[in-house]
Amino acid sequence: MIIKLGDIANTRSGDKGSDANIGVIFHTLKHYEWAKKYLSESIIKDYFSEIIKGDVIRYELDNILALNFILCDCLDGGGSKSLMHDAQGKTLGQALSMMELDING
């Protein structure tokens, strides 16, 4: 079944200098366990391939059913340096929530 990430989780994002931070908080343990298996750093890096110049680091927060992704070197210096449209990464969480997923996979 194909769904959007936003159907099973909430997201929040922001900047950490030239890096962005996206938190993904899942509605259910079932969906969180699925995401720990399938929502990898490489999938996130591919999804944001046009802006990420560095690595993606994933942290698991089991106690709140959340994954936290750091998108390294994607904000061209960050809010005080960049001329990018979203130099603080505030829209990246919303963009990720639109990702289509096959939750049967």
Gaussian input, Z-matrix of N, CA and C with variables (Angstrom, degrees):
# hf/3-21g

backbone

0 1
 N
 C     1     B1
 C     2     B2     1     A1
 N     3     B3     2     A2     1     D1
 C     4     B4     3     A3     2     D2
 C     5     B5     4     A4     3     D3
 N     6     B6     5     A5     4     D4
 C     7     B7     6     A6     5     D5
 C     8     B8     7     A7     6     D6
 N     9     B9     8     A8     7     D7
 C    10    B10     9     A9     8     D8
 C    11    B11    10    A10     9     D9
 N    12    B12    11    A11    10    D10
 C    13    B13    12    A12    11    D11
 C    14    B14    13    A13    12    D12
 N    15    B15    14    A14    13    D13
 C    16    B16    15    A15    14    D14
 C    17    B17    16    A16    15    D15
 N    18    B18    17    A17    16    D16
 C    19    B19    18    A18    17    D17
 C    20    B20    19    A19    18    D18
 N    21    B21    20    A20    19    D19
 C    22    B22    21    A21    20    D20
 C    23    B23    22    A22    21    D21
 N    24    B24    23    A23    22    D22
 C    25    B25    24    A24    23    D23
 C    26    B26    25    A25    24    D24
 N    27    B27    26    A26    25    D25
 C    28    B28    27    A27    26    D26
 C    29    B29    28    A28    27    D27
 N    30    B30    29    A29    28    D28
 C    31    B31    30    A30    29    D29
 C    32    B32    31    A31    30    D30
 N    33    B33    32    A32    31    D31
 C    34    B34    33    A33    32    D32
 C    35    B35    34    A34    33    D33
 N    36    B36    35    A35    34    D34
 C    37    B37    36    A36    35    D35
 C    38    B38    37    A37    36    D36
 N    39    B39    38    A38    37    D37
 C    40    B40    39    A39    38    D38
 C    41    B41    40    A40    39    D39
 N    42    B42    41    A41    40    D40
 C    43    B43    42    A42    41    D41
 C    44    B44    43    A43    42    D42
 N    45    B45    44    A44    43    D43
 C    46    B46    45    A45    44    D44
 C    47    B47    46    A46    45    D45
 N    48    B48    47    A47    46    D46
 C    49    B49    48    A48    47    D47
 C    50    B50    49    A49    48    D48
 N    51    B51    50    A50    49    D49
 C    52    B52    51    A51    50    D50
 C    53    B53    52    A52    51    D51
 N    54    B54    53    A53    52    D52
 C    55    B55    54    A54    53    D53
 C    56    B56    55    A55    54    D54
 N    57    B57    56    A56    55    D55
 C    58    B58    57    A57    56    D56
 C    59    B59    58    A58    57    D57
 N    60    B60    59    A59    58    D58
 C    61    B61    60    A60    59    D59
 C    62    B62    61    A61    60    D60
 N    63    B63    62    A62    61    D61
 C    64    B64    63    A63    62    D62
 C    65    B65    64    A64    63    D63
 N    66    B66    65    A65    64    D64
 C    67    B67    66    A66    65    D65
 C    68    B68    67    A67    66    D66
 N    69    B69    68    A68    67    D67
 C    70    B70    69    A69    68    D68
 C    71    B71    70    A70    69    D69
 N    72    B72    71    A71    70    D70
 C    73    B73    72    A72    71    D71
 C    74    B74    73    A73    72    D72
 N    75    B75    74    A74    73    D73
 C    76    B76    75    A75    74    D74
 C    77    B77    76    A76    75    D75
 N    78    B78    77    A77    76    D76
 C    79    B79    78    A78    77    D77
 C    80    B80    79    A79    78    D78
 N    81    B81    80    A80    79    D79
 C    82    B82    81    A81    80    D80
 C    83    B83    82    A82    81    D81
 N    84    B84    83    A83    82    D82
 C    85    B85    84    A84    83    D83
 C    86    B86    85    A85    84    D84
 N    87    B87    86    A86    85    D85
 C    88    B88    87    A87    86    D86
 C    89    B89    88    A88    87    D87
 N    90    B90    89    A89    88    D88
 C    91    B91    90    A90    89    D89
 C    92    B92    91    A91    90    D90
 N    93    B93    92    A92    91    D91
 C    94    B94    93    A93    92    D92
 C    95    B95    94    A94    93    D93
 N    96    B96    95    A95    94    D94
 C    97    B97    96    A96    95    D95
 C    98    B98    97    A97    96    D96
 N    99    B99    98    A98    97    D97
 C   100   B100    99    A99    98    D98
 C   101   B101   100   A100    99    D99
 N   102   B102   101   A101   100   D100
 C   103   B103   102   A102   101   D101
 C   104   B104   103   A103   102   D102
 N   105   B105   104   A104   103   D103
 C   106   B106   105   A105   104   D104
 C   107   B107   106   A106   105   D105
 N   108   B108   107   A107   106   D106
 C   109   B109   108   A108   107   D107
 C   110   B110   109   A109   108   D108
 N   111   B111   110   A110   109   D109
 C   112   B112   111   A111   110   D110
 C   113   B113   112   A112   111   D111
 N   114   B114   113   A113   112   D112
 C   115   B115   114   A114   113   D113
 C   116   B116   115   A115   114   D114
 N   117   B117   116   A116   115   D115
 C   118   B118   117   A117   116   D116
 C   119   B119   118   A118   117   D117
 N   120   B120   119   A119   118   D118
 C   121   B121   120   A120   119   D119
 C   122   B122   121   A121   120   D120
 N   123   B123   122   A122   121   D121
 C   124   B124   123   A123   122   D122
 C   125   B125   124   A124   123   D123
 N   126   B126   125   A125   124   D124
 C   127   B127   126   A126   125   D125
 C   128   B128   127   A127   126   D126
 N   129   B129   128   A128   127   D127
 C   130   B130   129   A129   128   D128
 C   131   B131   130   A130   129   D129
 N   132   B132   131   A131   130   D130
 C   133   B133   132   A132   131   D131
 C   134   B134   133   A133   132   D132
 N   135   B135   134   A134   133   D133
 C   136   B136   135   A135   134   D134
 C   137   B137   136   A136   135   D135
 N   138   B138   137   A137   136   D136
 C   139   B139   138   A138   137   D137
 C   140   B140   139   A139   138   D138
 N   141   B141   140   A140   139   D139
 C   142   B142   141   A141   140   D140
 C   143   B143   142   A142   141   D141
 N   144   B144   143   A143   142   D142
 C   145   B145   144   A144   143   D143
 C   146   B146   145   A145   144   D144
 N   147   B147   146   A146   145   D145
 C   148   B148   147   A147   146   D146
 C   149   B149   148   A148   147   D147
 N   150   B150   149   A149   148   D148
 C   151   B151   150   A150   149   D149
 C   152   B152   151   A151   150   D150
 N   153   B153   152   A152   151   D151
 C   154   B154   153   A153   152   D152
 C   155   B155   154   A154   153   D153
 N   156   B156   155   A155   154   D154
 C   157   B157   156   A156   155   D155
 C   158   B158   157   A157   156   D156
 N   159   B159   158   A158   157   D157
 C   160   B160   159   A159   158   D158
 C   161   B161   160   A160   159   D159
 N   162   B162   161   A161   160   D160
 C   163   B163   162   A162   161   D161
 C   164   B164   163   A163   162   D162
 N   165   B165   164   A164   163   D163
 C   166   B166   165   A165   164   D164
 C   167   B167   166   A166   165   D165
 N   168   B168   167   A167   166   D166
 C   169   B169   168   A168   167   D167
 C   170   B170   169   A169   168   D168
 N   171   B171   170   A170   169   D169
 C   172   B172   171   A171   170   D170
 C   173   B173   172   A172   171   D171
 N   174   B174   173   A173   172   D172
 C   175   B175   174   A174   173   D173
 C   176   B176   175   A175   174   D174
 N   177   B177   176   A176   175   D175
 C   178   B178   177   A177   176   D176
 C   179   B179   178   A178   177   D177
 N   180   B180   179   A179   178   D178
 C   181   B181   180   A180   179   D179
 C   182   B182   181   A181   180   D180
 N   183   B183   182   A182   181   D181
 C   184   B184   183   A183   182   D182
 C   185   B185   184   A184   183   D183
 N   186   B186   185   A185   184   D184
 C   187   B187   186   A186   185   D185
 C   188   B188   187   A187   186   D186
 N   189   B189   188   A188   187   D187
 C   190   B190   189   A189   188   D188
 C   191   B191   190   A190   189   D189
 N   192   B192   191   A191   190   D190
 C   193   B193   192   A192   191   D191
 C   194   B194   193   A193   192   D192
 N   195   B195   194   A194   193   D193
 C   196   B196   195   A195   194   D194
 C   197   B197   196   A196   195   D195
 N   198   B198   197   A197   196   D196
 C   199   B199   198   A198   197   D197
 C   200   B200   199   A199   198   D198
 N   201   B201   200   A200   199   D199
 C   202   B202   201   A201   200   D200
 C   203   B203   202   A202   201   D201
 N   204   B204   203   A203   202   D202
 C   205   B205   204   A204   203   D203
 C   206   B206   205   A205   204   D204
 N   207   B207   206   A206   205   D205
 C   208   B208   207   A207   206   D206
 C   209   B209   208   A208   207   D207
 N   210   B210   209   A209   208   D208
 C   211   B211   210   A210   209   D209
 C   212   B212   211   A211   210   D210
 N   213   B213   212   A212   211   D211
 C   214   B214   213   A213   212   D212
 C   215   B215   214   A214   213   D213
 N   216   B216   215   A215   214   D214
 C   217   B217   216   A216   215   D215
 C   218   B218   217   A217   216   D216
 N   219   B219   218   A218   217   D217
 C   220   B220   219   A219   218   D218
 C   221   B221   220   A220   219   D219
 N   222   B222   221   A221   220   D220
 C   223   B223   222   A222   221   D221
 C   224   B224   223   A223   222   D222
 N   225   B225   224   A224   223   D223
 C   226   B226   225   A225   224   D224
 C   227   B227   226   A226   225   D225
 N   228   B228   227   A227   226   D226
 C   229   B229   228   A228   227   D227
 C   230   B230   229   A229   228   D228
 N   231   B231   230   A230   229   D229
 C   232   B232   231   A231   230   D230
 C   233   B233   232   A232   231   D231
 N   234   B234   233   A233   232   D232
 C   235   B235   234   A234   233   D233
 C   236   B236   235   A235   234   D234
 N   237   B237   236   A236   235   D235
 C   238   B238   237   A237   236   D236
 C   239   B239   238   A238   237   D237
 N   240   B240   239   A239   238   D238
 C   241   B241   240   A240   239   D239
 C   242   B242   241   A241   240   D240
 N   243   B243   242   A242   241   D241
 C   244   B244   243   A243   242   D242
 C   245   B245   244   A244   243   D243
 N   246   B246   245   A245   244   D244
 C   247   B247   246   A246   245   D245
 C   248   B248   247   A247   246   D246
 N   249   B249   248   A248   247   D247
 C   250   B250   249   A249   248   D248
 C   251   B251   250   A250   249   D249
 N   252   B252   251   A251   250   D250
 C   253   B253   252   A252   251   D251
 C   254   B254   253   A253   252   D252
 N   255   B255   254   A254   253   D253
 C   256   B256   255   A255   254   D254
 C   257   B257   256   A256   255   D255
 N   258   B258   257   A257   256   D256
 C   259   B259   258   A258   257   D257
 C   260   B260   259   A259   258   D258
 N   261   B261   260   A260   259   D259
 C   262   B262   261   A261   260   D260
 C   263   B263   262   A262   261   D261
 N   264   B264   263   A263   262   D262
 C   265   B265   264   A264   263   D263
 C   266   B266   265   A265   264   D264
 N   267   B267   266   A266   265   D265
 C   268   B268   267   A267   266   D266
 C   269   B269   268   A268   267   D267
 N   270   B270   269   A269   268   D268
 C   271   B271   270   A270   269   D269
 C   272   B272   271   A271   270   D270
 N   273   B273   272   A272   271   D271
 C   274   B274   273   A273   272   D272
 C   275   B275   274   A274   273   D273
 N   276   B276   275   A275   274   D274
 C   277   B277   276   A276   275   D275
 C   278   B278   277   A277   276   D276
 N   279   B279   278   A278   277   D277
 C   280   B280   279   A279   278   D278
 C   281   B281   280   A280   279   D279
 N   282   B282   281   A281   280   D280
 C   283   B283   282   A282   281   D281
 C   284   B284   283   A283   282   D282
 N   285   B285   284   A284   283   D283
 C   286   B286   285   A285   284   D284
 C   287   B287   286   A286   285   D285
 N   288   B288   287   A287   286   D286
 C   289   B289   288   A288   287   D287
 C   290   B290   289   A289   288   D288
 N   291   B291   290   A290   289   D289
 C   292   B292   291   A291   290   D290
 C   293   B293   292   A292   291   D291
 N   294   B294   293   A293   292   D292
 C   295   B295   294   A294   293   D293
 C   296   B296   295   A295   294   D294
 N   297   B297   296   A296   295   D295
 C   298   B298   297   A297   296   D296
 C   299   B299   298   A298   297   D297
 N   300   B300   299   A299   298   D298
 C   301   B301   300   A300   299   D299
 C   302   B302   301   A301   300   D300
 N   303   B303   302   A302   301   D301
 C   304   B304   303   A303   302   D302
 C   305   B305   304   A304   303   D303
 N   306   B306   305   A305   304   D304
 C   307   B307   306   A306   305   D305
 C   308   B308   307   A307   306   D306
 N   309   B309   308   A308   307   D307
 C   310   B310   309   A309   308   D308
 C   311   B311   310   A310   309   D309
 N   312   B312   311   A311   310   D310
 C   313   B313   312   A312   311   D311
 C   314   B314   313   A313   312   D312

   B1=1.4499
   B2=1.5243
   B3=1.3199
   B4=1.4634
   B5=1.5341
   B6=1.3250
   B7=1.4677
   B8=1.5261
   B9=1.3021
   B10=1.4670
   B11=1.5249
   B12=1.3187
   B13=1.4592
   B14=1.5279
   B15=1.3241
   B16=1.4608
   B17=1.5184
   B18=1.3332
   B19=1.4600
   B20=1.5287
   B21=1.3402
   B22=1.4713
   B23=1.5284
   B24=1.3461
   B25=1.4707
   B26=1.5167
   B27=1.3268
   B28=1.4609
   B29=1.5272
   B30=1.3217
   B31=1.4630
   B32=1.5215
   B33=1.3143
   B34=1.4690
   B35=1.5145
   B36=1.3166
   B37=1.4642
   B38=1.5218
   B39=1.3161
   B40=1.4511
   B41=1.5106
   B42=1.3218
   B43=1.4620
   B44=1.5161
   B45=1.3020
   B46=1.4665
   B47=1.5235
   B48=1.3178
   B49=1.4622
   B50=1.5151
   B51=1.3242
   B52=1.4551
   B53=1.5327
   B54=1.3249
   B55=1.4615
   B56=1.5283
   B57=1.3264
   B58=1.4624
   B59=1.5214
   B60=1.2991
   B61=1.4554
   B62=1.5265
   B63=1.3479
   B64=1.4672
   B65=1.5220
   B66=1.3208
   B67=1.4513
   B68=1.5165
   B69=1.3326
   B70=1.4614
   B71=1.5203
   B72=1.3350
   B73=1.4525
   B74=1.5329
   B75=1.3185
   B76=1.4644
   B77=1.5183
   B78=1.3282
   B79=1.4626
   B80=1.5187
   B81=1.3439
   B82=1.4638
   B83=1.5221
   B84=1.3166
   B85=1.4586
   B86=1.5290
   B87=1.3107
   B88=1.4718
   B89=1.5238
   B90=1.3120
   B91=1.4618
   B92=1.5323
   B93=1.3174
   B94=1.4654
   B95=1.5260
   B96=1.3210
   B97=1.4730
   B98=1.5267
   B99=1.3329
   B100=1.4612
   B101=1.5319
   B102=1.3171
   B103=1.4613
   B104=1.5271
   B105=1.3293
   B106=1.4681
   B107=1.5268
   B108=1.3197
   B109=1.4587
   B110=1.5266
   B111=1.3251
   B112=1.4644
   B113=1.5245
   B114=1.3105
   B115=1.4694
   B116=1.5291
   B117=1.3085
   B118=1.4629
   B119=1.5264
   B120=1.3229
   B121=1.4647
   B122=1.5274
   B123=1.3334
   B124=1.4687
   B125=1.5288
   B126=1.3281
   B127=1.4705
   B128=1.5297
   B129=1.3281
   B130=1.4711
   B131=1.5261
   B132=1.3221
   B133=1.4725
   B134=1.5295
   B135=1.3185
   B136=1.4645
   B137=1.5234
   B138=1.3263
   B139=1.4661
   B140=1.5351
   B141=1.3197
   B142=1.4710
   B143=1.5336
   B144=1.3140
   B145=1.4701
   B146=1.5288
   B147=1.3040
   B148=1.4666
   B149=1.5239
   B150=1.3305
   B151=1.4700
   B152=1.5241
   B153=1.3289
   B154=1.4678
   B155=1.5210
   B156=1.3268
   B157=1.4660
   B158=1.5286
   B159=1.3131
   B160=1.4652
   B161=1.5113
   B162=1.3087
   B163=1.4585
   B164=1.5273
   B165=1.3195
   B166=1.4576
   B167=1.5221
   B168=1.3187
   B169=1.4660
   B170=1.5228
   B171=1.3318
   B172=1.4628
   B173=1.5229
   B174=1.3294
   B175=1.4605
   B176=1.5167
   B177=1.3329
   B178=1.4595
   B179=1.5242
   B180=1.3171
   B181=1.4582
   B182=1.5279
   B183=1.3243
   B184=1.4644
   B185=1.5271
   B186=1.3208
   B187=1.4656
   B188=1.5312
   B189=1.3326
   B190=1.4739
   B191=1.5392
   B192=1.3342
   B193=1.4707
   B194=1.5248
   B195=1.3265
   B196=1.4557
   B197=1.5236
   B198=1.3162
   B199=1.4605
   B200=1.5162
   B201=1.3121
   B202=1.4545
   B203=1.5254
   B204=1.3192
   B205=1.4547
   B206=1.5224
   B207=1.3212
   B208=1.4614
   B209=1.5171
   B210=1.3195
   B211=1.4565
   B212=1.5225
   B213=1.3092
   B214=1.4630
   B215=1.5271
   B216=1.3115
   B217=1.4598
   B218=1.5301
   B219=1.3133
   B220=1.4719
   B221=1.5279
   B222=1.3419
   B223=1.4709
   B224=1.5279
   B225=1.3155
   B226=1.4707
   B227=1.5323
   B228=1.3214
   B229=1.4543
   B230=1.5106
   B231=1.3196
   B232=1.4543
   B233=1.5126
   B234=1.3198
   B235=1.4600
   B236=1.5040
   B237=1.3144
   B238=1.4619
   B239=1.5289
   B240=1.3206
   B241=1.4647
   B242=1.5199
   B243=1.3049
   B244=1.4552
   B245=1.5215
   B246=1.3130
   B247=1.4610
   B248=1.5312
   B249=1.3304
   B250=1.4655
   B251=1.5233
   B252=1.3247
   B253=1.4605
   B254=1.5240
   B255=1.3368
   B256=1.4690
   B257=1.5247
   B258=1.3007
   B259=1.4641
   B260=1.5220
   B261=1.3178
   B262=1.4556
   B263=1.5258
   B264=1.3125
   B265=1.4555
   B266=1.5150
   B267=1.3266
   B268=1.4717
   B269=1.5248
   B270=1.3261
   B271=1.4660
   B272=1.5278
   B273=1.3220
   B274=1.4622
   B275=1.5233
   B276=1.3206
   B277=1.4548
   B278=1.5215
   B279=1.3154
   B280=1.4693
   B281=1.5205
   B282=1.3205
   B283=1.4685
   B284=1.5257
   B285=1.3309
   B286=1.4619
   B287=1.5271
   B288=1.3191
   B289=1.4647
   B290=1.5271
   B291=1.3267
   B292=1.4624
   B293=1.5260
   B294=1.3444
   B295=1.4644
   B296=1.5199
   B297=1.3253
   B298=1.4570
   B299=1.5176
   B300=1.3254
   B301=1.4604
   B302=1.5141
   B303=1.3320
   B304=1.4591
   B305=1.5210
   B306=1.3262
   B307=1.4663
   B308=1.5302
   B309=1.3143
   B310=1.4659
   B311=1.5186
   B312=1.3520
   B313=1.4652
   B314=1.4882
   A1=108.73
   A2=116.86
   A3=122.61
   A4=108.83
   A5=115.09
   A6=121.40
   A7=108.19
   A8=116.49
   A9=121.37
   A10=108.40
   A11=116.16
   A12=120.76
   A13=110.62
   A14=117.34
   A15=121.63
   A16=114.40
   A17=117.66
   A18=121.02
   A19=112.05
   A20=116.98
   A21=120.41
   A22=113.46
   A23=116.65
   A24=119.53
   A25=110.78
   A26=114.79
   A27=122.18
   A28=107.76
   A29=116.26
   A30=120.21
   A31=110.75
   A32=114.06
   A33=121.18
   A34=106.92
   A35=116.83
   A36=119.36
   A37=111.52
   A38=114.00
   A39=121.06
   A40=110.23
   A41=115.23
   A42=119.50
   A43=112.17
   A44=113.87
   A45=124.47
   A46=105.47
   A47=116.83
   A48=120.84
   A49=109.40
   A50=116.49
   A51=120.85
   A52=112.16
   A53=116.38
   A54=121.46
   A55=109.86
   A56=115.32
   A57=120.53
   A58=108.83
   A59=114.99
   A60=123.58
   A61=107.11
   A62=116.73
   A63=119.95
   A64=108.28
   A65=115.93
   A66=121.70
   A67=109.35
   A68=116.55
   A69=122.65
   A70=106.91
   A71=117.29
   A72=122.79
   A73=108.09
   A74=116.33
   A75=121.62
   A76=111.55
   A77=115.44
   A78=122.17
   A79=112.82
   A80=116.86
   A81=120.22
   A82=110.59
   A83=116.16
   A84=122.05
   A85=110.54
   A86=116.94
   A87=121.22
   A88=111.07
   A89=117.31
   A90=120.45
   A91=111.49
   A92=117.16
   A93=120.23
   A94=110.53
   A95=117.00
   A96=120.50
   A97=110.57
   A98=117.41
   A99=120.70
   A100=109.62
   A101=117.05
   A102=121.38
   A103=112.01
   A104=117.58
   A105=119.79
   A106=110.37
   A107=116.08
   A108=120.84
   A109=112.49
   A110=116.91
   A111=120.44
   A112=116.57
   A113=119.77
   A114=121.12
   A115=108.70
   A116=115.02
   A117=122.40
   A118=112.47
   A119=114.58
   A120=121.11
   A121=110.76
   A122=117.15
   A123=119.93
   A124=111.80
   A125=117.67
   A126=120.01
   A127=110.16
   A128=116.86
   A129=120.57
   A130=110.25
   A131=116.83
   A132=120.39
   A133=110.53
   A134=117.52
   A135=120.55
   A136=111.17
   A137=116.76
   A138=121.31
   A139=111.21
   A140=116.36
   A141=121.17
   A142=111.69
   A143=116.94
   A144=121.18
   A145=114.06
   A146=117.68
   A147=119.81
   A148=112.98
   A149=117.65
   A150=118.06
   A151=114.44
   A152=118.46
   A153=120.28
   A154=110.23
   A155=115.75
   A156=121.17
   A157=111.26
   A158=117.60
   A159=122.41
   A160=111.42
   A161=115.01
   A162=122.02
   A163=111.08
   A164=115.01
   A165=122.77
   A166=106.44
   A167=115.69
   A168=121.88
   A169=107.53
   A170=116.82
   A171=121.06
   A172=109.89
   A173=115.25
   A174=122.32
   A175=108.52
   A176=116.29
   A177=121.87
   A178=109.17
   A179=116.12
   A180=122.43
   A181=107.68
   A182=115.36
   A183=121.41
   A184=113.10
   A185=116.95
   A186=120.12
   A187=113.70
   A188=117.29
   A189=119.75
   A190=111.79
   A191=116.84
   A192=122.57
   A193=111.47
   A194=116.10
   A195=119.94
   A196=112.50
   A197=114.20
   A198=122.69
   A199=106.82
   A200=115.83
   A201=121.08
   A202=107.42
   A203=116.18
   A204=121.72
   A205=109.69
   A206=115.60
   A207=121.72
   A208=106.67
   A209=116.70
   A210=123.03
   A211=106.95
   A212=115.91
   A213=121.59
   A214=111.59
   A215=114.30
   A216=123.62
   A217=112.30
   A218=115.64
   A219=119.79
   A220=112.78
   A221=117.37
   A222=119.37
   A223=113.61
   A224=116.31
   A225=120.69
   A226=112.53
   A227=115.84
   A228=120.33
   A229=114.57
   A230=118.91
   A231=121.63
   A232=113.73
   A233=114.50
   A234=123.38
   A235=116.64
   A236=117.91
   A237=119.39
   A238=113.23
   A239=118.06
   A240=121.01
   A241=114.30
   A242=117.36
   A243=122.07
   A244=112.91
   A245=114.69
   A246=121.29
   A247=111.07
   A248=116.33
   A249=120.77
   A250=110.18
   A251=115.32
   A252=121.85
   A253=112.03
   A254=116.51
   A255=122.10
   A256=108.29
   A257=116.64
   A258=121.91
   A259=113.47
   A260=118.12
   A261=121.31
   A262=112.42
   A263=118.31
   A264=122.04
   A265=115.54
   A266=117.99
   A267=120.62
   A268=112.94
   A269=118.85
   A270=120.62
   A271=113.14
   A272=118.05
   A273=120.12
   A274=112.87
   A275=117.76
   A276=120.85
   A277=111.40
   A278=116.25
   A279=120.31
   A280=110.37
   A281=116.57
   A282=120.07
   A283=111.02
   A284=116.72
   A285=120.13
   A286=110.87
   A287=117.94
   A288=120.18
   A289=111.91
   A290=117.41
   A291=121.90
   A292=113.08
   A293=117.23
   A294=120.95
   A295=110.45
   A296=116.39
   A297=120.67
   A298=110.06
   A299=115.50
   A300=122.33
   A301=109.88
   A302=115.29
   A303=121.13
   A304=106.43
   A305=117.24
   A306=119.90
   A307=112.35
   A308=118.27
   A309=120.64
   A310=110.82
   A311=116.42
   A312=120.68
   A313=114.36
   D1=128.53
   D2=179.44
   D3=-92.15
   D4=126.05
   D5=177.36
   D6=-135.11
   D7=172.43
   D8=171.92
   D9=-97.34
   D10=145.80
   D11=179.55
   D12=-53.03
   D13=-37.63
   D14=179.47
   D15=-62.54
   D16=-14.44
   D17=176.43
   D18=-76.76
   D19=-22.06
   D20=-176.10
   D21=-121.48
   D22=-0.99
   D23=-176.45
   D24=-156.02
   D25=159.18
   D26=170.21
   D27=-104.54
   D28=154.84
   D29=179.00
   D30=-129.71
   D31=156.31
   D32=174.93
   D33=-149.40
   D34=136.86
   D35=-176.70
   D36=-139.90
   D37=162.56
   D38=177.93
   D39=-173.43
   D40=-174.58
   D41=-174.38
   D42=-105.05
   D43=153.73
   D44=171.54
   D45=-135.84
   D46=73.32
   D47=-174.65
   D48=71.22
   D49=-122.93
   D50=179.45
   D51=-85.21
   D52=-4.25
   D53=-179.82
   D54=-101.95
   D55=156.06
   D56=174.19
   D57=-113.96
   D58=154.12
   D59=-179.45
   D60=-123.52
   D61=125.09
   D62=176.09
   D63=-123.72
   D64=118.97
   D65=173.69
   D66=-96.28
   D67=134.91
   D68=179.07
   D69=-123.34
   D70=113.91
   D71=-176.14
   D72=-110.17
   D73=117.26
   D74=-173.85
   D75=-85.65
   D76=148.34
   D77=-177.78
   D78=-75.64
   D79=-29.67
   D80=-176.56
   D81=-135.40
   D82=155.45
   D83=175.91
   D84=-61.22
   D85=-38.90
   D86=179.37
   D87=-57.84
   D88=-47.52
   D89=-179.31
   D90=-70.72
   D91=-34.89
   D92=176.52
   D93=-63.45
   D94=-45.67
   D95=179.07
   D96=-62.53
   D97=-39.03
   D98=176.04
   D99=-61.31
   D100=-46.37
   D101=-177.27
   D102=-64.56
   D103=-37.61
   D104=178.13
   D105=-60.83
   D106=-30.84
   D107=179.93
   D108=-80.34
   D109=-39.67
   D110=-167.67
   D111=-115.11
   D112=-19.82
   D113=-177.14
   D114=-93.51
   D115=80.16
   D116=-172.16
   D117=-89.70
   D118=169.99
   D119=175.10
   D120=-58.33
   D121=-41.10
   D122=-176.82
   D123=-67.95
   D124=-34.61
   D125=177.32
   D126=-65.98
   D127=-42.65
   D128=178.58
   D129=-65.73
   D130=-42.49
   D131=179.48
   D132=-62.72
   D133=-41.64
   D134=177.09
   D135=-63.71
   D136=-41.55
   D137=-178.11
   D138=-62.70
   D139=-38.21
   D140=179.84
   D141=-105.59
   D142=30.64
   D143=-172.65
   D144=-58.97
   D145=-26.16
   D146=-178.53
   D147=-73.91
   D148=-18.88
   D149=-177.07
   D150=-118.43
   D151=-24.18
   D152=-176.44
   D153=-80.64
   D154=122.17
   D155=177.61
   D156=-103.36
   D157=-15.12
   D158=-178.68
   D159=-115.56
   D160=-153.97
   D161=-178.74
   D162=-86.21
   D163=169.22
   D164=168.55
   D165=-117.06
   D166=131.24
   D167=179.00
   D168=-115.50
   D169=133.91
   D170=-179.34
   D171=-114.86
   D172=134.68
   D173=173.77
   D174=-118.30
   D175=139.75
   D176=177.81
   D177=-102.70
   D178=132.13
   D179=178.54
   D180=-121.15
   D181=79.10
   D182=-174.04
   D183=-57.48
   D184=-34.94
   D185=-175.27
   D186=-67.88
   D187=-19.81
   D188=178.06
   D189=-123.55
   D190=15.74
   D191=178.26
   D192=54.17
   D193=48.84
   D194=-174.71
   D195=-133.50
   D196=152.67
   D197=169.70
   D198=-117.99
   D199=142.31
   D200=177.70
   D201=-121.88
   D202=125.51
   D203=-179.33
   D204=-112.83
   D205=131.45
   D206=172.25
   D207=-104.47
   D208=120.97
   D209=178.60
   D210=-100.25
   D211=101.67
   D212=-172.88
   D213=-76.65
   D214=134.73
   D215=175.31
   D216=54.07
   D217=58.53
   D218=179.21
   D219=-122.63
   D220=-4.41
   D221=-174.75
   D222=-112.00
   D223=13.97
   D224=174.85
   D225=51.68
   D226=45.27
   D227=178.01
   D228=100.79
   D229=-18.59
   D230=177.60
   D231=93.77
   D232=-176.76
   D233=-171.55
   D234=-54.34
   D235=-38.64
   D236=-176.25
   D237=-88.76
   D238=-9.82
   D239=-177.45
   D240=-114.82
   D241=-31.03
   D242=-167.75
   D243=-88.05
   D244=150.93
   D245=171.99
   D246=-103.19
   D247=11.95
   D248=178.88
   D249=-63.37
   D250=155.57
   D251=178.47
   D252=-58.28
   D253=-43.64
   D254=-179.44
   D255=-123.23
   D256=69.73
   D257=-175.44
   D258=-68.78
   D259=-9.80
   D260=178.21
   D261=-108.61
   D262=5.59
   D263=173.98
   D264=67.64
   D265=19.05
   D266=-175.34
   D267=-68.06
   D268=-24.69
   D269=-177.87
   D270=-93.90
   D271=-5.70
   D272=-175.99
   D273=-65.77
   D274=-36.15
   D275=176.58
   D276=-62.50
   D277=-42.55
   D278=177.72
   D279=-64.45
   D280=-41.41
   D281=177.95
   D282=-61.76
   D283=-41.74
   D284=179.45
   D285=-66.30
   D286=-34.49
   D287=-179.68
   D288=-64.97
   D289=-17.22
   D290=177.41
   D291=-87.49
   D292=-4.58
   D293=179.55
   D294=-61.34
   D295=131.11
   D296=176.70
   D297=-86.11
   D298=136.51
   D299=-176.76
   D300=-129.91
   D301=146.44
   D302=170.96
   D303=-101.20
   D304=99.21
   D305=-173.25
   D306=-79.20
   D307=-1.12
   D308=173.58
   D309=-87.16
   D310=-12.50
   D311=-175.97
   D312=-83.00

